[in-house]
Every structure is written in structure tokens, then in C-alpha cells.
Amino acid sequence: MASPQAAAIDQLFDSFVAAMTANPAMGLEELRDLLEKCGDLASDPGQVDYLDIDVQGTPCLWAVPHGCAQDRVLLALHGGGCVTGSRFSHRKMFAHIAKAVGCRAIIVDYLRAPENPHPSQVNESVKVYEWLLAQGLKPAHIATLGDSAGGLLSLAVPLAIRAKGLPLPAAVMPLSPWCDMEATAASFETNAKVERLISREMSYNMAGFFLGDTPRQDPTANMLYADFKGYPPTYIQVGGYEAIMDDSTRVAERIRAAGGDCKLDVFPEMQHVFQFMAGRAPEADDAVARLAAWVKPKLGLG
């Protein structure tokens, strides 16, 4: 049974749906402001410094836990359909994870769609990865991390890195990744009565904003068509109540079928990106602890 604290994300998502239902003509900027409230769910982890930095034109935010390893980095990519979300909406969640791991996180505030459709977000994230390498970071000391659309980016960026002939990161950590631009998951139906936010129509329409002229089956954007041969170790977390739960299960199957190492945890009764409640709900704290325990040895942190 879900904890009482976990009801916070139910209430927030219900408020989003109510606001969008009351205002079906809601503009993009208003929608962005609304969804920025996801950042209110997490507690402030404390003992983490936030430092703004411009990486060749891309605004980023360092989350630096006190006493952490400076030579290990989480390349953190925020969700929001690549249409909403920012480094600020996600800073506390990513900071909780960085603190648990004991390393820095660089949160990429990429240009958003529909003004900047795919592959803009992938290209910007790869640029930040290349910048990290230029700063002397070793690929074996970097992991990609992201939620929802950021989970998609965390999966897509290593593919783009590989296509450029660059060394791959040590690990990939997608949280509730949004992977299927055609919205074909059976879990849209099987979880229809328990999912609080995402519908098939919402997912399909958001994909249209994100993709622009890119076909929905393009393997650089739709992870169900990606080639995962030689892919880094991957750990996917997803909520058991999610409409897009099957995006995670199907991508895990594809990675394993390609010979890759993929751990998948489905958290019973949890909503989309329930890790937003880090510091306030035991399920989120458990998820963060599992992420840290899994990735620390991958980064050489013991």
C-alpha cells in the first residue's frame, strides 16, 4: 500500500488536470508555469550548493553536494515532454540523487519544443557531454540521468554520442522514461483507472510538439526502434500506476535483447516520476537510495 505521503503527487496531478480541463485553451507559457510546480514536491536536500553556468550558450545548473567527489558527474536531463520543465523545476530532485550518489550533477536547461524541435535537445545535451570531457572528466565517471522526456534524452544521448564516435558514459538512469512517440503502450488501457495525469492523447500530442518534422518511428527519438548494441549499463525506474509503464518494460526488453545490462524496477502504486517527492515520501527516498547503490560502483565510487 502506498504511503500517506505519496498522495502529494496524486493531489498535484489532479490539480493540473483540473486546471487544464477548466481552461482547454491554455497557452503554452501558462502550461509551462503550471507544470513548474512539480518542483514543489521535493524537500530541499540541504548541504547542496547550486551554481549557474553557461555551457557554450546552454544554461545549466550545477548541484554540488558538500564533500562530494568533484570528478564524477550526473548529466541530468529534465522532463516535461521537452516542452515544459526547467533546471529549476527539477533541481531538488536531481540534488537528492546527486547527494545520495556523492557526486555533482549538471542540470541541462535545453531549448524547448515546439520552438526548438528534435533533435535540438539531444544535440544540446551531447554538447554538454563533450564539454565535460573537455574539462577533463572521464567518460567512465559520467552517467546520464533523466525523468519522463528527460528519461528519453538520457537514453538517446548515449546513442548520439556513439554515432559521433565518442566514448560512452558509464551508466544510464531513466526515471519513468517517455520512449514511444506513437503512444502504443497497452498500459494506457490497463492503468487508465489509476493514472492521474497522462492520457494517450496527451502523449501523442506532446510527441508532435517535440518531434516537429521528425517521423514518429525515428530511432533517434523513439527508443522502441533504437539499436542498443554495445549500450552502457542501464537502470530504469517506473511507477506501477503509470499510463506509459510499458515504455519502460519494452525498452528494457530491447536493451536486454541486444545483449545489454538493464535493471528495471516497477514501484507498485506509484505515479509518473514519483521521485519528485524525494525527501517527503518513503517510496521516493527508496528509489533514490536504489539509484545511488546501483550507480556508485559504475562510477568507481564504491
C-alpha positions as CSV (number, residue, x, y, z in Angstrom):
1,M,0.0,0.0,0.0
2,A,1.3,3.5,-0.9
3,S,2.3,5.7,2.0
4,P,0.1,8.6,3.0
5,Q,2.9,11.0,1.9
6,A,2.7,9.6,-1.6
7,A,-0.7,11.2,-2.0
8,A,1.0,14.5,-2.6
9,I,1.8,13.7,-6.2
10,D,-1.8,12.5,-6.8
11,Q,-3.1,15.8,-5.5
12,L,-0.7,17.8,-7.6
13,F,-1.5,15.9,-10.8
14,D,-5.2,16.2,-10.1
15,S,-4.8,19.9,-9.8
16,F,-3.0,20.0,-13.2
17,V,-5.8,18.1,-14.8
18,A,-8.5,20.3,-13.2
19,A,-6.7,23.5,-14.4
20,M,-6.3,22.2,-17.9
21,T,-9.9,21.0,-18.0
22,A,-11.1,24.4,-16.8
23,N,-9.1,26.1,-19.4
24,P,-8.9,24.0,-22.6
25,A,-7.3,26.9,-24.5
26,M,-4.5,27.2,-22.0
27,G,-1.5,28.8,-23.7
28,L,2.0,27.3,-23.8
29,E,3.5,29.7,-21.3
30,E,0.7,29.2,-18.8
31,L,1.1,25.4,-19.2
32,R,4.8,25.8,-18.5
33,D,4.2,27.8,-15.4
34,L,1.7,25.3,-14.2
35,L,3.9,22.3,-14.6
36,E,6.8,24.1,-12.9
37,K,5.1,23.3,-9.7
38,C,6.4,19.7,-9.9
39,G,9.5,21.1,-8.2
40,D,7.5,21.9,-5.1
41,L,7.1,18.2,-4.2
42,A,10.6,17.5,-3.1
43,S,12.2,18.8,0.1
44,D,15.4,20.8,-0.1
45,P,18.1,18.2,0.5
46,G,20.3,20.6,2.3
47,Q,24.1,20.8,2.1
48,V,23.9,21.2,-1.7
49,D,25.2,24.3,-3.5
50,Y,23.6,25.4,-6.8
51,L,25.8,27.2,-9.3
52,D,24.6,28.6,-12.6
53,I,26.9,28.0,-15.5
54,D,26.7,28.7,-19.2
55,V,28.0,25.9,-21.4
56,Q,28.6,27.3,-24.8
57,G,25.2,29.1,-24.8
58,T,23.2,26.4,-22.9
59,P,22.2,27.5,-19.4
60,C,23.0,24.7,-16.8
61,L,22.8,24.4,-13.1
62,W,25.4,22.6,-11.0
63,A,24.1,20.8,-8.0
64,V,27.1,20.2,-5.8
65,P,26.7,18.3,-2.5
66,H,29.1,19.3,0.2
67,G,32.1,17.0,0.3
68,C,31.2,15.2,-2.9
69,A,33.5,13.7,-5.5
70,Q,34.3,16.5,-7.9
71,D,35.5,14.2,-10.7
72,R,32.2,12.3,-11.1
73,V,29.1,13.8,-12.7
74,L,25.5,13.0,-13.4
75,L,24.4,14.6,-16.7
76,A,20.8,15.4,-15.5
77,L,18.1,16.0,-18.1
78,H,14.7,17.3,-17.0
79,G,11.4,16.1,-18.2
80,G,8.2,17.8,-19.3
81,G,7.8,16.5,-22.8
82,C,10.8,18.6,-24.0
83,V,8.1,21.3,-24.0
84,T,7.9,22.2,-20.3
85,G,10.2,21.9,-17.3
86,S,13.5,23.6,-16.5
87,R,16.6,23.3,-14.4
88,F,14.7,25.0,-11.6
89,S,11.7,22.6,-11.6
90,H,14.0,19.6,-11.3
91,R,16.9,20.9,-9.2
92,K,15.8,19.5,-5.8
93,M,15.0,16.0,-7.2
94,F,18.3,15.8,-9.0
95,A,20.1,17.2,-6.0
96,H,18.7,14.5,-3.8
97,I,20.1,11.9,-6.2
98,A,23.5,13.6,-6.5
99,K,23.8,13.8,-2.8
100,A,22.9,10.1,-2.4
101,V,25.5,9.2,-5.0
102,G,28.1,11.5,-3.6
103,C,28.9,13.4,-6.8
104,R,28.0,16.6,-8.8
105,A,25.0,16.8,-11.1
106,I,24.9,19.2,-14.1
107,I,21.2,20.0,-14.9
108,V,20.9,21.0,-18.6
109,D,18.3,23.7,-19.4
110,Y,18.0,22.8,-23.0
111,L,15.9,24.8,-25.5
112,R,12.4,23.5,-25.6
113,A,9.9,22.4,-28.3
114,P,7.9,23.3,-30.2
115,E,10.1,26.4,-30.8
116,N,13.1,24.0,-31.0
117,P,12.0,20.5,-32.0
118,H,14.0,17.3,-32.0
119,P,17.0,16.8,-32.3
120,S,17.7,20.2,-30.6
121,Q,17.5,18.8,-27.1
122,V,19.7,15.7,-27.9
123,N,22.3,17.9,-29.6
124,E,22.5,20.4,-26.7
125,S,22.9,17.5,-24.2
126,V,25.6,15.9,-26.3
127,K,27.3,19.4,-26.4
128,V,27.3,19.5,-22.6
129,Y,28.7,15.9,-22.5
130,E,31.5,16.9,-24.9
131,W,32.2,20.0,-22.7
132,L,32.5,17.8,-19.6
133,L,35.1,15.7,-21.5
134,A,37.0,18.8,-22.4
135,Q,37.1,19.8,-18.7
136,G,39.0,16.5,-18.1
137,L,36.1,14.3,-16.9
138,K,36.5,10.7,-17.9
139,P,33.6,9.0,-19.7
140,A,33.7,6.2,-17.1
141,H,33.0,8.9,-14.5
142,I,29.8,10.2,-16.1
143,A,26.2,8.9,-16.0
144,T,23.2,10.2,-17.8
145,L,20.1,10.7,-15.7
146,G,16.6,12.0,-16.6
147,D,12.9,11.7,-16.0
148,S,10.0,11.4,-18.4
149,A,11.1,13.2,-21.6
150,G,14.5,13.6,-19.8
151,G,14.5,9.9,-19.4
152,L,14.1,9.6,-23.2
153,L,17.0,12.0,-23.6
154,S,19.1,10.1,-21.1
155,L,18.6,7.0,-23.3
156,A,19.0,8.9,-26.6
157,V,22.1,10.9,-25.7
158,P,24.4,7.8,-25.5
159,L,23.1,6.7,-28.9
160,A,24.0,10.1,-30.3
161,I,27.4,10.0,-28.6
162,R,28.1,6.6,-30.1
163,A,27.1,7.9,-33.6
164,K,29.7,10.7,-33.2
165,G,32.4,8.1,-32.3
166,L,32.8,9.5,-28.8
167,P,33.4,7.2,-25.7
168,L,30.2,6.3,-24.0
169,P,29.2,7.2,-20.4
170,A,29.4,4.7,-17.6
171,A,25.7,4.3,-17.0
172,V,22.2,5.4,-17.9
173,M,19.4,6.1,-15.4
174,P,16.0,6.8,-16.9
175,L,13.1,7.6,-14.5
176,S,9.6,6.9,-16.0
177,P,11.1,7.4,-19.5
178,W,8.8,8.5,-22.3
179,C,10.0,6.4,-25.1
180,D,7.2,5.7,-27.6
181,M,6.3,8.6,-29.8
182,E,3.4,6.6,-31.3
183,A,1.7,6.1,-27.9
184,T,1.1,2.4,-28.4
185,A,1.5,1.2,-24.8
186,A,-1.1,-1.3,-23.6
187,S,-0.7,0.3,-20.2
188,F,-2.7,3.3,-21.4
189,E,-5.7,1.0,-21.0
190,T,-4.6,-1.3,-18.2
191,N,-3.6,1.7,-15.9
192,A,-6.4,4.0,-17.2
193,K,-8.2,4.0,-13.8
194,V,-5.2,4.7,-11.7
195,E,-3.0,7.0,-13.8
196,R,-3.6,10.6,-12.6
197,L,-2.1,12.7,-15.4
198,I,-1.1,11.2,-18.7
199,S,-3.5,10.0,-21.4
200,R,-2.8,8.5,-24.8
201,E,-4.0,11.7,-26.4
202,M,-1.7,13.9,-24.3
203,S,1.3,11.7,-25.0
204,Y,0.6,11.6,-28.7
205,N,0.1,15.3,-29.0
206,M,3.1,16.2,-26.9
207,A,5.2,14.0,-29.2
208,G,4.0,16.1,-32.1
209,F,5.3,19.2,-30.4
210,F,8.6,17.5,-29.6
211,L,9.2,15.9,-33.0
212,G,8.4,18.6,-35.4
213,D,9.1,17.1,-38.8
214,T,10.9,14.0,-37.4
215,P,8.9,10.8,-38.1
216,R,7.4,9.1,-35.0
217,Q,9.4,5.9,-35.7
218,D,12.8,7.7,-36.0
219,P,15.2,5.7,-33.8
220,T,16.9,8.8,-32.5
221,A,13.6,9.9,-30.9
222,N,11.6,6.7,-30.5
223,M,13.5,4.3,-28.3
224,L,11.4,1.3,-29.4
225,Y,13.3,1.5,-32.7
226,A,16.7,2.2,-31.3
227,D,19.8,0.0,-31.7
228,F,21.1,-0.8,-28.2
229,K,24.1,-2.9,-29.2
230,G,27.1,-2.0,-27.1
231,Y,24.9,0.2,-24.8
232,P,26.0,1.2,-21.3
233,P,24.5,-0.5,-18.2
234,T,21.0,0.9,-17.6
235,Y,18.7,1.2,-14.6
236,I,15.1,2.1,-15.3
237,Q,12.6,3.0,-12.6
238,V,8.9,3.4,-13.3
239,G,5.7,3.6,-11.3
240,G,3.2,0.7,-11.4
241,Y,0.3,3.1,-12.0
242,E,1.7,4.8,-15.0
243,A,0.0,5.0,-18.3
244,I,3.4,4.8,-20.0
245,M,4.7,2.0,-17.8
246,D,5.1,-0.2,-20.9
247,D,7.5,2.2,-22.4
248,S,9.9,1.2,-19.7
249,T,9.3,-2.5,-19.9
250,R,9.6,-2.6,-23.7
251,V,12.8,-0.6,-23.7
252,A,14.3,-2.8,-21.0
253,E,13.4,-5.8,-23.2
254,R,15.1,-4.2,-26.2
255,I,18.3,-3.4,-24.3
256,R,18.5,-7.0,-23.0
257,A,17.8,-8.5,-26.4
258,A,20.7,-6.5,-27.7
259,G,23.0,-8.1,-25.1
260,G,22.9,-5.2,-22.7
261,D,22.7,-5.0,-18.9
262,C,19.4,-3.4,-17.9
263,K,17.9,-3.4,-14.5
264,L,14.2,-2.5,-14.3
265,D,12.3,-1.7,-11.1
266,V,8.5,-1.2,-11.2
267,F,7.3,0.6,-8.0
268,P,3.8,-0.6,-7.0
269,E,1.0,2.1,-6.9
270,M,3.4,4.9,-7.9
271,Q,2.6,7.7,-10.3
272,H,4.7,9.2,-13.1
273,V,8.1,10.4,-11.8
274,F,7.2,9.8,-8.2
275,Q,10.9,10.5,-7.4
276,F,9.7,14.2,-7.4
277,M,8.7,13.5,-3.8
278,A,12.3,12.9,-2.7
279,G,12.7,13.8,1.0
280,R,9.0,13.7,1.6
281,A,7.7,10.2,0.6
282,P,9.4,6.9,1.6
283,E,8.8,5.5,-1.9
284,A,10.8,8.3,-3.5
285,D,13.6,8.0,-0.9
286,D,13.8,4.3,-1.5
287,A,14.0,4.9,-5.3
288,V,16.8,7.4,-4.8
289,A,18.7,5.0,-2.5
290,R,18.4,2.3,-5.1
291,L,19.7,4.6,-7.8
292,A,22.7,5.5,-5.7
293,A,23.5,2.0,-4.7
294,W,23.4,0.9,-8.3
295,V,25.4,3.7,-10.0
296,K,28.1,4.3,-7.3
297,P,30.2,1.2,-8.3
298,K,29.6,2.1,-12.0
299,L,31.3,5.4,-11.4
300,G,34.0,4.0,-9.3
301,L,32.6,5.4,-6.0
302,G,32.5,2.1,-4.2
